[in-house]
Structures are given as C-alpha cells and as structure tokens.
Amino acid sequence: MVGALAHIRFVPLGGLRFPLLLVFFAAIPGLLLLFTFQDGMIWQGDSRAYISASDDLLAGQLPEKFDWWPIGYPVLLALTALVSGSSVSAAAISAVVGGGLLVLATYSLIKEVSGKRVLALFASAFIAVSPGLLETGWIPQSDLWFAVSCTASLIPLAKALNTDRNMARWLLLGALLTTTATLFRYSGVALLPAVAAASLLAPAGAASLRLLRTVSVTLLAGLGYGLNVLWHISIGLGWSGTDRGGVVDRSAADVIPEVLIGLGRLVVPARFNSLVLVAGLLLVAVVASALIVALRSSSRAVVPASIFIVGFWASFGIAMLDWLPQTQAARYALAAQPALLACLMFLIRNSTSPTEVSRGRWLLWRVLLLGAVLLQLGRTAVLLSNRPEASWLPPTL
C-alpha cells in the first residue's frame, strides 16, 4: 500500500499558490464568525463582566464588578471600541481579527519549528477550521487573544534557538509577548519556564552571562503578571485576586488522570468519552518525545512549546481542581493547540526525511494530516448547526 502511494505526488505549491492558500486559511475563521454574528454574540461565562469593564474604561473610570480577572482584554475592547463605537461591536471585531492572527501565528510557529512550510500549512488549516477557535471566538472572552499572544510568544523564542543572529532581540520580543499573554489570562505564567529555557539554551555567552540573561528576560516576561497584581491591590483584592488555599487538598494521583482526560478532550469528541484518557496519554507521549528529541539534537526550537504545554496543563490542573474534568470547554484548550501541533510536526519532520526510501511514509503523513483537517471541518459544521442562541444585547449582571 505504502509502495503504491509512493508513486503519487502532490501538485507543488509554488509561485503565488502557497501564500494565497495561507491567506485563504487565515480568512476562514473571520468569515465563519461573521456568519454567526448575524444573530449576535453568545453570552457565556464571564463575557458580560468583560463588556462591562470595557464600558467603564470608556467612561474614564475603573471597572466595577470586575473582581479577579486580568485587565488586558477589557483594555483591548475599550481601545477597539474607540473606533467601532461600542464594546460589543469591539468584541466581534477583535474576534474576527484574532482568529486570522492565530492562524498566521500557528503557521509561523510550525514553519520555524519544523522547517517545512507544507507541515506549517497543514497546521494552519487545522486551526482555521477548528471548532475550538469558532466556539471561542463567538463568546466575548479573553481566551482567543490569550491563544494568539501565547502562540506569538513562542515564535521568537524558537527563532532564538535556531540562529545566532539577533538572538538577544528574539528573546526580548518573546519575553514582551509573554507579558501580553499574562495580561489576558493568568495561565500565561506557564510561558515563564519556556522563556527561561530558551534563554539558557540559546547560543553565545559565558555561563554567568547566560544565567544573568535568563533571570533578566524571565523577570521581563513576568511583567504582565506583576501589572495584574498592582491592579488587584489597587482595588483591594490582594496580590492574587482569588483564594486558591484549597488547591493542595487533593493528591497528585487524584488530579493527574483528570488533567489527562482534559488533554484528551482536545482531540476526542464528547461522545467518545471512553477514549479520552488514551488520547491524553498519546498527547503527553508526543510532547515528551518532541522534548527529548530536541534536547538530544541541535534542533531545539520546539523546546519552548513543549515546556509551555507542560506548564500550562499543570497550572490549569491546579486552578481547576474542583471542576476537572467536567469543565473542558474549548476556550480552555485553544492556547495549547498550536503548541501541540508544533510538537507533532517537529516529530514528523525529524522522523521522516524526503528521500526515495522514506517518500512513501512522508506521503502517508500528508494523507493522515489531510484527514485530520477534514475531521476538524466536519466537527465545525456540526457545531455551526447546533450553535447556542445569540443576541447583540448582553444580559445584565
């Protein structure tokens, strides 16, 4: 079978065809969201609180009834509303723009990690038709822009590990984007060890200078969290904004299976609950394998993505102890999907070289990836046909 497939070749994506495909994929989330926005936005979770906080900022006052949430998303909405006219329309515009940016950031990350634009194109298509992206975009929440900033922060960190040129600048940019991520959601602190690893593994400099660089860049990357701390103190909530005193009440043996189930629900639909634990274990194996291969080779660009995934799900497991695994909404998982794709594409690239001997296996990977994209598209079609009731009028608090 593989031998027969080896004689089949895809049409080369040269000239303008490739960038046009990428632009098309980047436009898909926005077009789907514009279609769903005909009836309004979907109001779930903390979405009303974000809109209210944005309205307060537009009125020139500190947000009321906005207790422990990060302040970044209301600020983004308020700035956009200066042009759009209202916080609700700003939420719709930012979702359309953010969806396209996430697709482009995913492409850039996979291209940097794998070195193959075909794999990067598959990954961007996978995200473009993701039901998680659509479900996150049509709700006024910070999660879409959190995913954009997390993915964007991993790109310069990967570049810093891939080249000696402008390495310090790439580290600095990655740290600043990490600060942006923690302004949107606190689980962005999972990027801090990724920044530290990138600065330690990046070439050039004596050991003492590398350590100094690591400390300084990591502190810069945590600036966003520090700004949120100041925000909480200014409104009388203390440094953390919420009480996590009970997070140690459960054992690791109790929590780890639930985190694995949460991971599995990234890829397994709800009706196949018996497979979610297996899927979670497979995803852990992909991330661990990518990290091991990277550390044992000269190609270490995937290290920040791997470490971010581990830190993200560890912090997520702690923060959601009382609710795991029941509360695995798509918005919780979106930020990890591009990083997971980076690990997978890194492994595919490093286990399959485009030689005559392995050309059949390389083509088989393409067929499997195309099947995954089509499966995503089918799940998105089902989601569109069953989307919740929408309205342009947000409910009262």
Phi, psi and omega in degrees: 000309179297323178298321178292321180295334184296338181271356179263134182233142175286153175293129181301141180262065183264180176060225182276348186301316185294306179299327177294321176298317180297316178298320178298314179297320180294333181278340185302309181302318180297318179296318179295320179292320177299324176297315181288333182284359176300328181260355182117191180258164180257127188256104180222160175059230186264016189298322180295325180295321179295316180296317180297319179296320177297318178298321178297317179297320178296330179277001177081027180226160178293142182299137173260155180055037180232083197285283190245007180290151172295153189269351188299314184294316175300324178296316177300316179297317181297318179295319179292325181293338176299334179261318186279334177106339179206158180292328180292313177295327177296323178296320179293315180297315182295329178291317179297313180294316182297323178298315178295320179295325179294321177297314180294320179294323178297315178301313182297319180295312182294322179297319180291322184282316186266334183076008181235120183288337176295315177296321179296324179292319176300316181296318180294323176294321179300315179289322184300323182256020182288129174296333177295320178294316180295314182294329177283322185290329185274002175248129177293089180221163182279353193293324180296313180288335171296317178296320179298312184290324177296312180296318180296325181291331181286336182296305179295330177294319176296320178296323179297331179272350183261345187211152174277340184281133177057026183301317181297322179293320179295319177298317180298315180295318178299321179294319180294320178292328175296321174302318177299319181300317181287344172284338180268323179204142185293335179291358171294346176297343176295344177282342182300312176295333177291320176296317180297317180296318180297319182288330177285321183275342181298144184289170173079143174099149176288166183300318181295321178291324178296318179296316178299318178298318181297314181297313184294316181291323179294320176297320177297321180294335179270007183298322180298319178296321178297322178295321176294324176300313178300321178299315181295318180296323182295335179254012171081027182258356186085183190286329188259340179081349181201157183266116176248030185297337183265013186289344181261011182285345182241150184279162178298323179297334179278327187271319186304313178302325181289324176295320178297321177295320176300320176297316181300329181286355170296327189238344184252122178299157187301328184288351178249048186299334181292343183259355189293324180293320177297316179297320178298318178296321179295319179294321176298319179297321179297313182295314181296318180295317179299318180295317181294314180299318181295316182291336180267358181235179178274352181262095187249014187296338183275352183302312179302320179296317180297313182293323177300317181299314180299311181295322181298310184284334174293312179292325178296317179299320179292314184293331186247029186307317185284344187248338180297145356263014187291333190259041181273062174293157183301328184295333179287334188260347191299320184297332183276342187295313178299322179293321176296318177297323178299317178297316181295313181294327176297316179294319179299315182296322184272351178254352183223114176256144185283059176259172179300324184293320187254012183297324178295318178293322178298318179292324179296322176299318180298318180296317179295319179294321177297320177298322178295320179296317179295324177296317176302316181299318178297319179294324178293321178298318177296318180296318179297324181284347182234026185292148182293171179293139183238158179203150175274351178260112180291146178293156178284150179290000000 
